[in-house]
Amino acid sequence: ACMRQRPPLDTTLAAVPYAYPWSALISRYKFGEQPGWAGFFAGLLLQTPGVAQALGELGAQDGLLPLPLSAERLQTRGFNQAWELTSALTRQSGTLARADTRLLLRLKHTRPQSQLGRDARLSNVRGAFQVDPLRAGELAGRRVVLVDDVMTSGASLFAAAQALQDAGAAQITAVVLARTAPA
């Protein structure tokens, strides 16, 4: 699919495959109210080839952005797992970029992606993300690292990256803890 239509991400870096035992640990982190795993997972990400370099190349004007959750999902879960990972990555890496939870916005609540097939996932998140219109100028020509816990179809990350690209981001790298094997 990436060969037919180039995704809006320049690079995607993943620490582990989304398979046993990692999938079970990530589920406990994400759905079991265990945000304390973020530090361990951030350390694992920083050992992944390319991640420390990508974060080290960010300047103070560049962005380190967690994938935002809808207000409804945040209220239900109690925390944003991507924000916890981003915060831990910032502390552990010493990057110059600051983590920013208000630049990339989640506009709408969507069905959980895990319940959907690939085409439905793409449709589900279409228009779900937007860069804060009052801050869009901050992205012109900047590098962005977009952080999330799991990448399966890539639909959420692609939708978020498209919003960043439309606002003028020059380079967008996705850093994810786990990724399913490409089909």
PLY file of the C-alpha trace (Angstrom):
ply
format ascii 1.0
element vertex 183
property float x
property float y
property float z
element edge 182
property int vertex1
property int vertex2
end_header
0.00 0.00 0.00
2.89 2.40 0.77
4.31 1.79 -2.70
0.99 2.71 -4.37
0.36 5.79 -2.24
3.20 7.35 -0.29
2.22 7.93 3.35
2.67 11.39 4.88
5.38 10.02 7.20
9.01 10.26 6.18
10.11 7.49 8.54
8.53 5.13 11.02
10.63 3.64 13.81
9.28 0.82 15.99
10.90 -0.88 18.97
9.16 -4.25 18.95
6.66 -6.29 16.94
3.08 -6.08 18.12
3.00 -9.73 19.15
3.34 -11.80 22.31
4.68 -10.92 24.88
4.76 -7.23 23.90
1.10 -7.01 22.91
0.03 -8.25 26.35
2.35 -5.79 28.15
1.17 -2.89 26.02
-2.47 -3.79 26.66
-1.85 -3.79 30.40
-0.14 -0.41 30.08
-2.85 1.10 27.90
-6.04 -0.45 29.26
-4.97 -1.62 32.72
-4.39 1.85 34.15
-0.63 1.30 34.38
1.00 4.50 33.04
4.12 3.65 35.06
5.25 1.40 32.20
6.00 4.51 30.11
9.53 4.91 31.47
10.45 1.32 30.67
8.92 1.56 27.19
10.71 4.88 26.52
14.01 3.24 27.44
13.23 0.43 25.01
12.43 2.96 22.29
15.70 4.80 22.89
17.59 1.53 22.29
15.86 1.15 18.91
18.13 2.04 15.98
17.39 5.55 14.76
15.17 6.74 17.63
17.85 8.46 19.74
19.27 10.02 16.57
15.83 11.29 15.45
15.23 12.88 18.85
18.77 14.25 19.03
18.36 16.01 15.68
15.35 17.97 16.92
16.00 21.59 17.71
14.17 23.73 20.25
11.76 24.93 17.54
10.92 21.40 16.36
8.06 19.32 17.72
7.77 16.17 19.79
4.07 15.39 19.66
2.01 12.60 21.19
-0.93 11.32 19.19
-3.89 12.99 20.92
-6.87 11.10 22.31
-10.45 12.32 22.12
-11.76 13.90 25.32
-14.14 10.95 25.75
-11.38 8.34 25.44
-9.09 10.32 27.74
-11.81 10.50 30.37
-12.50 6.76 30.11
-8.85 5.69 30.15
-7.64 8.32 32.60
-4.40 9.04 30.73
-3.02 9.32 27.22
-0.51 6.52 26.72
1.17 8.41 23.86
1.63 11.47 26.08
3.18 9.34 28.84
5.61 7.83 26.31
6.44 11.26 24.89
7.03 12.71 28.33
9.32 9.81 29.30
11.20 10.07 25.98
11.76 13.78 26.58
13.18 13.16 30.06
15.36 10.23 29.06
16.69 11.51 25.74
17.61 15.08 26.63
16.11 16.30 23.34
15.99 20.05 22.82
12.43 19.83 21.51
9.68 20.19 24.02
6.77 17.82 24.16
3.61 19.63 23.10
0.09 18.38 23.72
-1.70 21.42 22.30
-0.28 21.81 18.81
-1.94 18.74 17.29
-5.62 18.48 18.20
-8.08 15.61 18.12
-11.28 17.04 16.64
-13.61 14.11 16.94
-14.21 10.99 18.95
-13.97 7.87 16.80
-14.68 4.20 17.26
-11.71 2.21 18.61
-9.47 1.30 15.69
-8.93 -2.21 17.08
-12.55 -3.05 16.20
-12.16 -2.16 12.52
-10.59 -3.48 9.33
-8.05 -1.46 7.33
-10.47 0.44 5.07
-12.80 1.21 7.97
-9.83 2.43 10.03
-8.82 4.87 7.31
-12.36 6.20 7.05
-12.81 6.29 10.84
-9.97 8.77 11.43
-10.40 10.90 8.32
-10.62 14.49 9.57
-10.00 13.48 13.19
-6.85 15.61 13.61
-5.97 19.24 13.02
-3.13 21.53 13.93
-4.23 24.36 16.23
-5.04 27.10 13.68
-3.52 29.80 15.90
-0.22 27.91 16.02
0.02 26.40 12.52
2.78 28.85 11.57
5.04 27.22 14.15
5.31 24.14 11.92
6.53 25.82 8.73
9.76 24.11 7.75
10.07 22.29 11.10
10.80 18.68 11.96
8.26 16.72 13.97
8.44 13.41 15.80
4.98 11.96 16.29
4.74 9.42 19.14
2.23 6.62 19.64
2.16 3.25 21.33
1.02 0.92 18.52
0.90 1.11 14.74
-1.27 -1.46 13.02
-2.75 -0.15 9.76
-1.11 3.26 10.22
-4.45 5.03 9.74
-4.29 7.19 12.88
-0.66 8.14 12.41
-1.21 8.87 8.71
-4.21 11.11 9.46
-2.27 13.01 12.14
0.81 13.29 9.92
-1.31 14.61 7.05
-2.61 17.40 9.29
0.99 18.25 10.26
2.14 18.14 6.64
-0.77 20.35 5.55
0.35 22.90 8.17
3.85 22.99 6.70
5.92 20.48 8.68
9.02 19.69 6.63
9.83 16.26 8.06
7.59 13.91 10.05
8.96 10.84 11.81
6.71 8.41 13.66
8.13 6.70 16.74
5.99 3.81 17.96
6.55 1.25 20.64
5.13 -1.64 18.60
4.13 -2.26 15.02
2.29 -5.09 13.37
4.16 -6.84 10.59
3.37 -5.31 7.19
1.01 -7.44 5.09
0 1
1 2
2 3
3 4
4 5
5 6
6 7
7 8
8 9
9 10
10 11
11 12
12 13
13 14
14 15
15 16
16 17
17 18
18 19
19 20
20 21
21 22
22 23
23 24
24 25
25 26
26 27
27 28
28 29
29 30
30 31
31 32
32 33
33 34
34 35
35 36
36 37
37 38
38 39
39 40
40 41
41 42
42 43
43 44
44 45
45 46
46 47
47 48
48 49
49 50
50 51
51 52
52 53
53 54
54 55
55 56
56 57
57 58
58 59
59 60
60 61
61 62
62 63
63 64
64 65
65 66
66 67
67 68
68 69
69 70
70 71
71 72
72 73
73 74
74 75
75 76
76 77
77 78
78 79
79 80
80 81
81 82
82 83
83 84
84 85
85 86
86 87
87 88
88 89
89 90
90 91
91 92
92 93
93 94
94 95
95 96
96 97
97 98
98 99
99 100
100 101
101 102
102 103
103 104
104 105
105 106
106 107
107 108
108 109
109 110
110 111
111 112
112 113
113 114
114 115
115 116
116 117
117 118
118 119
119 120
120 121
121 122
122 123
123 124
124 125
125 126
126 127
127 128
128 129
129 130
130 131
131 132
132 133
133 134
134 135
135 136
136 137
137 138
138 139
139 140
140 141
141 142
142 143
143 144
144 145
145 146
146 147
147 148
148 149
149 150
150 151
151 152
152 153
153 154
154 155
155 156
156 157
157 158
158 159
159 160
160 161
161 162
162 163
163 164
164 165
165 166
166 167
167 168
168 169
169 170
170 171
171 172
172 173
173 174
174 175
175 176
176 177
177 178
178 179
179 180
180 181
181 182
